[in-house]
Amino acid sequence: MLFVKKFISVVCVMMILITGCKKKKFDQERMCARIDMQRVVALFPKTAEEIELLSSETQQHMQNVLEELYAIPAQTRTYPNTVLLYEQAYLLFFTRLQLLSVLAMLSDNAQLQLAANLAVQELQQFQVKNMIGNMQMYEAFSQYAVYGKDAYHTTKPVQNFLQHMAQKSIQEGKNLSIDQRSEFAKLNQDIGRLSGQFIGNILYDSRHILVSADGLKGVADSVVQTIHQDDQGNYILPANQSLFFSIMENCEVEATRKAYYLMFGQIAYPQNEQVLGGLMRKRHELAQLFGFNSFAGYQIHDLMMKTTKKVEQFLWAFAKDLQIYEKRDYQKMLRHLPPTVTVTSQGTLQPWDDAYVKSYYRKQFFNINDTALAAYFPLDFVVPAMFKQFQKVFHVSFEEDLSEGLWAPGVQSYRVRSLKNQAVIGYLLLDLYQRSGKKINDACHMMIIPAIRDDCSIACVGASVVVAQFAPPTPSVPTLLEFSDVMTLFHEIGHGLHALFGATRFTMFSGTQVQQDFVETPSVMLEYWFDEPEMLSAISHHFQTGKPLSNVQIQQLIAAQKFGRAGRMLKQVYMAMLSFYIFQNGHERELPKMISKLYKKIFHYVAYEPEFHVEASFAHLAQAYGAAYYTYPLSAVIGADIFKQMKQHGLWNHEVGTKYIEDILSPGGSSAPQAMIKRFLGRHFTMNAYVSML
């Protein structure tokens, strides 16, 4: 129990009044303090026993608070004994769940990782059983909304909280009968089980192909050196996303590209075919329970786009615009094919040749060699150079801090400080190198401590981690990033900054906890900075010569990026349509036929391969995105509009950056995205800015 008591004492520091709040309105009022990195480290349990105790105590604490909440008579409800009571408990529950999730995904201690994974499952099950669909809890907030007479009752943050909880109560079954609520609970359990199976089948698919050294001709030595070999000297190509792109773009041997492409298209197939079918049916039943014709309609009605009709209109209108520029690009590429590539009898490329043809064209006509280009982006230079640019724009500093005692060695910690008032905003952690046992395939962001504001509206320190799987440096060569890796790093750090800047009054609105179809916008916006020569010059630094990219190289790189932009986004639109139609009417249609028809309507220059079962390994189908993967193309459009607005007023003007933080990042999920966008742009967003970048 010593660890749990220590944990509680550390978290309680977050509840203590900080200098600057001169008067408390209530004795029980929640307040917070600025925690340092040492206290962040102390929050993480260090043994499996501590994890087990933490999970047990967290559940018991939340259960006690809920029972206390239920017992208060309706007419005596106040802000401290109802809203604040729950918020304090939820902050603790949420933070502990995030801490354990980080350990479950990232710890280098297998025993600790297993214990954390079990604890996460326990807390999630507790949440489903006791917090989701808890009508007693929602009734308490409803009673406070009616009877509350204290000073907080009419404040905007509390009113937002009460409205949000009232809406959640309806989403979670307030208007359902007792039998329907029972069915709702069972459907959620079934959906959770099927989602877990779907993801597990992807993560634990161990299929691979064997390739001789000759079969990897054209692939960079730095990539080949990372691939394991069998006893006969054959290279083992596993289902790794980063490796897949390297092979598809650079391998000169068609047989290798084809075999690897077809293998990739079999990930989690056929096992996920049945799982996805069950998931579609259960989600459809869930939607019908609430009076919706489809799960897509059920999910989207609460998001920024509101209706499936608007989503469908947006996606097809965007696809039509993109196809014009995709046609332009393919007509140029098809006139200059690599010597070993031929088109089909229909004049299309084979899907395993598509990325190779694009890469070949970039090398030939833009003089882009990804391996040579990577020499200009050593990770140990890119990160501080990136922070230097962010400092100019957002008027903050990034100060490296001690990070010993976290989940693994090599994790970097940066203290993010406001240059306006010198206050620490939060801690951004970077866990960027490959490590055995690290349970991620792609770069991602994870919130650790939510950024919140105390009752005096003073921002409190949050913490987030950006995770990647970059190859570690060698004694002679630093970690070199391909340009796409640099963009990915910018994107994920964008999520990290959003999490820190988005300090809200209530935990559930903190940082990136915004409406689902807006969450990618702030990160996607940062990707457009790579269209600016000044940014590319600032973050490039040849690891041997120390020189940045030349003006000629920069112009070639920008031109190459714009050349393929329409095609890359069209693929995102296709995946968005796939997720949308699977949950719009996929439960009643033969899925392969629907996918084939959709693919052929979207892609006119690349042949359809029926043995590539993208739906079986499309993890977002089983995760929170569900039918709303259109988030990515929508975010690209909105982000482009925001970027253009910032550029018109000076990209490196920190007054513009400050307005962006205030209007787009700081509200977190406490304000509707449409209102934030309109406040910053002075109007509704359009596609014009994105189309002008093609």
PEDASUL-V581456 format. One record per backbone hydrogen bond with DSSP energy under -1.0 kcal/mol. CO is the residue of the C=O (numbers start at 1). NH is the residue of the N-H. If there is no record, write none. Layout:
co->CO nh->NH
co->CO nh->NH
This chain:
co->1 nh->5
co->2 nh->6
co->3 nh->7
co->4 nh->8
co->5 nh->9
co->6 nh->10
co->7 nh->11
co->8 nh->12
co->11 nh->14
co->12 nh->15
co->13 nh->16
co->18 nh->21
co->26 nh->29
co->30 nh->455
co->36 nh->40
co->37 nh->41
co->38 nh->42
co->41 nh->44
co->47 nh->51
co->48 nh->52
co->49 nh->53
co->50 nh->54
co->51 nh->55
co->52 nh->56
co->53 nh->57
co->54 nh->58
co->55 nh->59
co->56 nh->60
co->57 nh->61
co->58 nh->62
co->59 nh->63
co->60 nh->64
co->61 nh->65
co->62 nh->66
co->63 nh->67
co->64 nh->68
co->65 nh->69
co->66 nh->70
co->67 nh->71
co->73 nh->76
co->74 nh->77
co->79 nh->84
co->82 nh->86
co->83 nh->87
co->84 nh->88
co->85 nh->89
co->86 nh->90
co->87 nh->91
co->88 nh->92
co->89 nh->93
co->90 nh->94
co->91 nh->95
co->92 nh->96
co->93 nh->97
co->94 nh->98
co->95 nh->99
co->96 nh->100
co->97 nh->101
co->98 nh->102
co->99 nh->103
co->100 nh->104
co->101 nh->105
co->102 nh->106
co->103 nh->107
co->105 nh->439
co->109 nh->113
co->110 nh->114
co->111 nh->115
co->112 nh->116
co->113 nh->117
co->114 nh->118
co->115 nh->119
co->116 nh->120
co->117 nh->121
co->118 nh->122
co->119 nh->123
co->120 nh->124
co->121 nh->125
co->122 nh->126
co->123 nh->127
co->124 nh->128
co->125 nh->129
co->126 nh->130
co->127 nh->131
co->127 nh->132
co->133 nh->135
co->134 nh->138
co->135 nh->139
co->136 nh->140
co->137 nh->141
co->138 nh->142
co->139 nh->143
co->140 nh->144
co->141 nh->145
co->142 nh->146
co->143 nh->147
co->144 nh->148
co->152 nh->155
co->155 nh->159
co->156 nh->160
co->157 nh->161
co->158 nh->162
co->159 nh->163
co->160 nh->164
co->161 nh->165
co->162 nh->166
co->163 nh->167
co->164 nh->168
co->165 nh->169
co->166 nh->170
co->167 nh->171
co->168 nh->172
co->169 nh->174
co->170 nh->173
co->173 nh->176
co->177 nh->181
co->178 nh->182
co->179 nh->183
co->180 nh->184
co->181 nh->185
co->182 nh->186
co->183 nh->187
co->184 nh->188
co->185 nh->189
co->186 nh->190
co->187 nh->191
co->188 nh->192
co->189 nh->193
co->190 nh->194
co->191 nh->195
co->192 nh->196
co->193 nh->197
co->194 nh->198
co->195 nh->199
co->196 nh->200
co->197 nh->201
co->198 nh->202
co->199 nh->203
co->200 nh->204
co->202 nh->205
co->209 nh->237
co->211 nh->235
co->213 nh->216
co->214 nh->217
co->216 nh->219
co->217 nh->252
co->220 nh->224
co->221 nh->225
co->223 nh->226
co->224 nh->227
co->228 nh->236
co->230 nh->233
co->234 nh->230
co->235 nh->211
co->237 nh->209
co->238 nh->240
co->240 nh->244
co->241 nh->245
co->242 nh->246
co->243 nh->247
co->244 nh->248
co->245 nh->249
co->246 nh->250
co->247 nh->251
co->253 nh->257
co->254 nh->258
co->255 nh->259
co->256 nh->260
co->257 nh->261
co->258 nh->262
co->259 nh->263
co->260 nh->264
co->261 nh->265
co->263 nh->266
co->264 nh->267
co->265 nh->613
co->266 nh->269
co->268 nh->272
co->270 nh->273
co->271 nh->275
co->272 nh->276
co->273 nh->277
co->274 nh->278
co->275 nh->279
co->276 nh->280
co->277 nh->281
co->278 nh->282
co->279 nh->283
co->280 nh->284
co->281 nh->285
co->282 nh->286
co->283 nh->287
co->284 nh->288
co->285 nh->289
co->287 nh->292
co->288 nh->291
co->294 nh->298
co->295 nh->299
co->296 nh->300
co->297 nh->301
co->300 nh->303
co->305 nh->307
co->307 nh->311
co->308 nh->312
co->309 nh->313
co->310 nh->314
co->311 nh->315
co->312 nh->316
co->313 nh->317
co->314 nh->318
co->315 nh->319
co->316 nh->320
co->317 nh->321
co->318 nh->322
co->319 nh->323
co->322 nh->326
co->323 nh->327
co->324 nh->328
co->325 nh->329
co->326 nh->330
co->327 nh->331
co->328 nh->332
co->329 nh->333
co->330 nh->334
co->333 nh->336
co->338 nh->341
co->344 nh->347
co->348 nh->344
co->349 nh->607
co->350 nh->353
co->353 nh->357
co->354 nh->358
co->355 nh->359
co->356 nh->360
co->357 nh->361
co->358 nh->362
co->359 nh->363
co->360 nh->364
co->361 nh->365
co->362 nh->366
co->362 nh->368
co->369 nh->373
co->370 nh->374
co->373 nh->376
co->374 nh->377
co->375 nh->543
co->376 nh->541
co->377 nh->481
co->378 nh->381
co->378 nh->382
co->379 nh->383
co->381 nh->385
co->382 nh->386
co->383 nh->387
co->384 nh->388
co->385 nh->389
co->386 nh->390
co->387 nh->391
co->388 nh->392
co->389 nh->393
co->390 nh->394
co->391 nh->395
co->395 nh->419
co->397 nh->417
co->399 nh->415
co->403 nh->406
co->407 nh->108
co->412 nh->430
co->413 nh->401
co->414 nh->428
co->415 nh->399
co->416 nh->425
co->416 nh->426
co->417 nh->397
co->418 nh->422
co->423 nh->418
co->425 nh->462
co->426 nh->416
co->427 nh->464
co->428 nh->414
co->429 nh->466
co->430 nh->412
co->431 nh->468
co->432 nh->470
co->435 nh->438
co->438 nh->440
co->444 nh->467
co->446 nh->465
co->449 nh->463
co->451 nh->504
co->452 nh->460
co->454 nh->457
co->458 nh->454
co->462 nh->427
co->463 nh->448
co->463 nh->449
co->464 nh->429
co->465 nh->446
co->466 nh->431
co->467 nh->444
co->470 nh->434
co->477 nh->474
co->479 nh->379
co->482 nh->486
co->483 nh->487
co->484 nh->488
co->485 nh->489
co->486 nh->490
co->487 nh->491
co->488 nh->492
co->489 nh->493
co->490 nh->494
co->491 nh->495
co->492 nh->496
co->493 nh->497
co->494 nh->498
co->495 nh->499
co->496 nh->500
co->497 nh->501
co->498 nh->502
co->501 nh->503
co->502 nh->511
co->504 nh->453
co->506 nh->509
co->507 nh->510
co->509 nh->669
co->510 nh->513
co->512 nh->514
co->515 nh->518
co->518 nh->521
co->520 nh->524
co->521 nh->525
co->524 nh->527
co->525 nh->528
co->526 nh->529
co->527 nh->530
co->528 nh->531
co->529 nh->532
co->532 nh->536
co->533 nh->537
co->534 nh->538
co->535 nh->539
co->542 nh->546
co->547 nh->542
co->550 nh->554
co->551 nh->555
co->552 nh->556
co->553 nh->557
co->554 nh->558
co->555 nh->559
co->556 nh->560
co->557 nh->561
co->558 nh->562
co->559 nh->563
co->560 nh->564
co->564 nh->568
co->565 nh->569
co->566 nh->570
co->567 nh->571
co->568 nh->572
co->569 nh->573
co->570 nh->574
co->571 nh->575
co->572 nh->576
co->573 nh->577
co->574 nh->578
co->575 nh->579
co->576 nh->580
co->577 nh->581
co->578 nh->582
co->579 nh->583
co->581 nh->585
co->583 nh->296
co->585 nh->588
co->586 nh->589
co->590 nh->594
co->591 nh->595
co->592 nh->596
co->593 nh->597
co->594 nh->598
co->595 nh->599
co->596 nh->600
co->597 nh->601
co->598 nh->602
co->599 nh->603
co->605 nh->349
co->609 nh->612
co->612 nh->614
co->613 nh->616
co->617 nh->619
co->618 nh->621
co->619 nh->622
co->620 nh->626
co->625 nh->628
co->628 nh->631
co->629 nh->632
co->630 nh->634
co->631 nh->635
co->632 nh->636
co->633 nh->637
co->634 nh->638
co->635 nh->639
co->636 nh->640
co->637 nh->641
co->638 nh->642
co->639 nh->643
co->640 nh->644
co->641 nh->645
co->642 nh->646
co->643 nh->647
co->644 nh->648
co->647 nh->650
co->650 nh->653
co->653 nh->657
co->654 nh->658
co->655 nh->659
co->656 nh->660
co->657 nh->661
co->658 nh->662
co->659 nh->663
co->660 nh->664
co->660 nh->665
co->661 nh->666
co->665 nh->668
co->667 nh->670
co->672 nh->676
co->673 nh->677
co->674 nh->678
co->675 nh->679
co->676 nh->680
co->677 nh->681
co->678 nh->682
co->687 nh->691
co->688 nh->692
co->690 nh->693
co->691 nh->694
